[in-house]
Amino acid sequence: MHQSDINGYHVHVYFDQTSIDFAVSLTEQLHEKFGYQLGKVNQKPVGPHPVWSRQVSFKHHDYDAVMAWLEENRKQLSVLIHPLTENEYLDHTSSAVWLGPSLELDLSIFTDKQ
């Protein structure tokens, strides 16, 4: 994958009823610092994500800063960071980075498997 193929990145922060308040605060802080789009607080599995989650979109030039900030501030939450390209399957698998324990995503929703 070439850098020119990447249109940005998504951060998916995973949480449950015991960590929702922290996760909402974390994603709002991340959005204020680096993000250009803040997703809904999903209190059910959405898309390939098997548990509650919230998405923050950010630009490629902030990648290193976002990674460092999340590693310092995420506490025990699992976080998925992936590029935005034309291949969502690869974005969520071989091109993805996990902070904290990884979760098993529902990859069956992606039809363009390679």
GUDO-834344 format. One line per field, with one value per residue (C-alpha): residue number from 1; residue in three letters; chain; x, y, z. Coordinates in Angstrom, 2 decimals. Layout:
BEGIN
i (NUM, ...) $
aa (ala, ...) $
ch (A, ...) $
X (X, ...) $
Y (Y, ...) $
Z (Z, ...) $
***
This chain:
BEGIN
i (1, 2, 3, 4, 5, 6, 7, 8, 9, 10, 11, 12, 13, 14, 15, 16, 17, 18, 19, 20, 21, 22, 23, 24, 25, 26, 27, 28, 29, 30, 31, 32, 33, 34, 35, 36, 37, 38, 39, 40, 41, 42, 43, 44, 45, 46, 47, 48, 49, 50, 51, 52, 53, 54, 55, 56, 57, 58, 59, 60, 61, 62, 63, 64, 65, 66, 67, 68, 69, 70, 71, 72, 73, 74, 75, 76, 77, 78, 79, 80, 81, 82, 83, 84, 85, 86, 87, 88, 89, 90, 91, 92, 93, 94, 95, 96, 97, 98, 99, 100, 101, 102, 103, 104, 105, 106, 107, 108, 109, 110, 111, 112, 113, 114) $
aa (met, his, gln, ser, asp, ile, asn, gly, tyr, his, val, his, val, tyr, phe, asp, gln, thr, ser, ile, asp, phe, ala, val, ser, leu, thr, glu, gln, leu, his, glu, lys, phe, gly, tyr, gln, leu, gly, lys, val, asn, gln, lys, pro, val, gly, pro, his, pro, val, trp, ser, arg, gln, val, ser, phe, lys, his, his, asp, tyr, asp, ala, val, met, ala, trp, leu, glu, glu, asn, arg, lys, gln, leu, ser, val, leu, ile, his, pro, leu, thr, glu, asn, glu, tyr, leu, asp, his, thr, ser, ser, ala, val, trp, leu, gly, pro, ser, leu, glu, leu, asp, leu, ser, ile, phe, thr, asp, lys, gln) $
ch (A, A, A, A, A, A, A, A, A, A, A, A, A, A, A, A, A, A, A, A, A, A, A, A, A, A, A, A, A, A, A, A, A, A, A, A, A, A, A, A, A, A, A, A, A, A, A, A, A, A, A, A, A, A, A, A, A, A, A, A, A, A, A, A, A, A, A, A, A, A, A, A, A, A, A, A, A, A, A, A, A, A, A, A, A, A, A, A, A, A, A, A, A, A, A, A, A, A, A, A, A, A, A, A, A, A, A, A, A, A, A, A, A, A) $
X (0.00, 1.31, 0.85, -0.99, -3.65, -4.52, -7.35, -7.07, -7.44, -10.08, -9.63, -12.19, -12.30, -14.03, -15.84, -18.75, -21.19, -18.46, -16.10, -18.48, -17.93, -14.15, -14.40, -16.66, -14.27, -11.25, -12.79, -13.93, -10.40, -8.90, -11.31, -10.51, -6.74, -6.48, -9.81, -11.89, -14.93, -16.40, -18.71, -21.71, -21.42, -22.49, -24.00, -24.34, -22.13, -21.97, -20.40, -17.44, -17.08, -18.19, -18.79, -19.70, -17.48, -16.89, -14.94, -12.70, -11.30, -7.93, -5.46, -2.29, 0.11, -1.14, -0.59, 2.46, 1.03, -2.34, -0.67, 1.49, -1.43, -3.68, -1.01, -0.54, -4.24, -6.33, -5.80, -7.22, -9.38, -8.78, -8.26, -8.13, -6.40, -6.71, -6.17, -8.97, -8.33, -10.37, -10.04, -11.90, -11.01, -7.27, -7.82, -9.33, -6.87, -3.26, -3.14, -4.66, -2.85, -4.20, -3.47, -4.43, -6.02, -7.33, -10.94, -12.27, -13.96, -16.86, -15.05, -17.94, -19.39, -16.50, -17.09, -13.76, -11.59, -8.07) $
Y (0.00, 3.42, 6.46, 8.12, 5.38, 6.32, 8.83, 9.17, 6.91, 5.68, 5.11, 2.75, 2.86, -0.15, -0.04, -1.38, -0.01, 0.24, 2.26, 4.29, 7.60, 7.32, 6.24, 9.18, 11.60, 10.00, 10.19, 13.79, 14.79, 12.93, 14.63, 18.08, 17.48, 15.61, 14.59, 15.89, 13.64, 12.17, 9.18, 8.20, 6.45, 2.93, 1.02, -2.12, -3.89, -1.91, -3.06, -5.35, -4.17, -6.86, -4.59, -0.99, 1.50, 5.05, 6.20, 9.22, 10.09, 11.76, 12.72, 10.84, 13.57, 13.13, 9.34, 9.25, 11.87, 10.09, 6.75, 8.23, 10.13, 7.07, 4.83, 7.33, 8.00, 4.91, 3.18, -0.37, 0.22, -1.67, 0.60, -0.25, 2.15, 1.51, 3.35, 4.39, 2.92, 1.27, -2.13, -2.19, -5.83, -5.13, -1.86, -3.83, -6.76, -6.63, -2.80, -2.35, -1.68, -2.60, -0.86, -3.15, -6.55, -7.16, -8.16, -10.54, -8.42, -9.64, -9.55, -11.23, -7.79, -7.05, -8.60, -7.58, -10.16, -10.60) $
Z (0.00, -0.92, 1.26, -1.63, -1.44, 2.14, 2.48, 6.26, 9.29, 11.69, 15.38, 16.91, 20.70, 22.30, 25.62, 27.68, 30.25, 32.89, 30.69, 28.50, 30.31, 30.01, 26.34, 25.45, 27.17, 25.47, 21.99, 22.49, 23.58, 20.62, 18.23, 19.64, 19.31, 16.00, 14.53, 11.67, 12.19, 15.38, 15.17, 17.23, 20.56, 19.55, 22.46, 20.35, 17.79, 14.51, 11.25, 11.88, 15.48, 17.97, 20.99, 21.80, 20.02, 18.83, 15.80, 15.32, 11.88, 11.49, 8.75, 7.78, 8.93, 12.54, 12.63, 14.92, 17.28, 17.50, 18.21, 20.97, 22.50, 22.50, 23.99, 26.81, 27.46, 26.56, 29.94, 29.59, 26.50, 23.28, 20.29, 16.57, 14.17, 10.45, 7.17, 4.84, 1.41, -1.32, 0.41, 3.72, 4.34, 4.28, 6.18, 9.07, 8.96, 7.73, 7.65, 11.11, 14.38, 17.81, 21.08, 23.94, 23.43, 19.92, 19.35, 16.73, 14.09, 11.94, 8.61, 6.76, 5.95, 3.60, 0.22, -1.33, 0.45, -0.85) $
***
